[in-house]
Amino acid sequence: MYNYFMRTTIELKPEHRARLLELAARRGEKGFSSVIAEAVDAYLATTPEGDRVRKRALSLRGKLRPQEAERLRHAVARIREFWR
C-alpha cells in the first residue's frame, strides 16, 4: 500500500475539536490528525461496504494517462481555490 497523505478540511463542533485536542495532547501530539485517521480507519473497518469500496478505489490507481492526470490535478487545484 502507498504511504501518502492528503490534506482536507472538515467541520467540527467546538466541543468535538476540544476533545480531539485533549486526546492528542494526552498522546503527546500537537494536532489531532492521527486521532481523526484512527477514527476513520475504525469506522471503515466496521462498514462492510468500506473494504470493497476501498479495494475498488485502490485498483484504479495509475489508470489515468499522464496528461489526464495532469488535467485532473489542475482542475482540482482550481476548485480548491474557491474553498472557504
N, C-alpha and C positions, 0 to 999 in steps of 0.2 A: 504494500500500500504506500502511496505517496505521502510525504510528511510536509504539508504546507498548510498555511492558514489564510483565511480571507477575513478582512475586516468588514464589519457590518454594523448597522445601527438598530437597536431595539428600544422600545418604550417600556419603562418600568414604573411601577408605583413607587413613590418615595420610600415607603416602608419596606418594599422588596429590595430596593437598592441598599438601604441601610443594613438589612440583614445579610445581604451578599457581601458587603464590605466587612461586616463583622466576622463572617465565616472566613473570608480571605485573610483578614488580619490574624485570626487565630492560627492560621496555617503559615503565617509569616510572609504573606504575599501582599503586594501593594494594591493590585487591581483584582477584579473578580472574574476575569475571562476564563480562568481554569475551572472555577466553580460552575459557571454557565456551561462550559464544554462538558463537564461531567454530568450535569443535569440533562443536557440534550442527549448525550450517549445513553444515560439510564432510561430516558423516555423512549428513545427509538428502540432500545432493546426490548421494551415491553410492548411495542407495537408490531404485531406480526407482519403487517404491510411494510414496515420500515426497512426490514432486511432486504426484501425483494426489490423495493424501490432503490435502495442504496446500491445494490449489486447492478441493477439496470443502469443507473447513472454512471457508475464507475466503468461499465462496459463501453460507454460512449466516449471515454477519454481517448483523444488522439484521432477521432473520426473526421474532424474538420480539416480541410486543406489549409495550408498556412495562410493564404490570402483571406479565406473565410474566417479563420480565427482572428486575424488582424482586424477585419471589418467589425467583427463582433466585439472585440476589445475596445475599439474606437467608439462604437455605438453605446456600449455600457458606460464608458468614461463620460460621454456627452450627457447621458441620462443622469449620472451621479452628480453632475454639476448643478442640477436643479433640486437635489435632495435638501431637506431642511438643514 
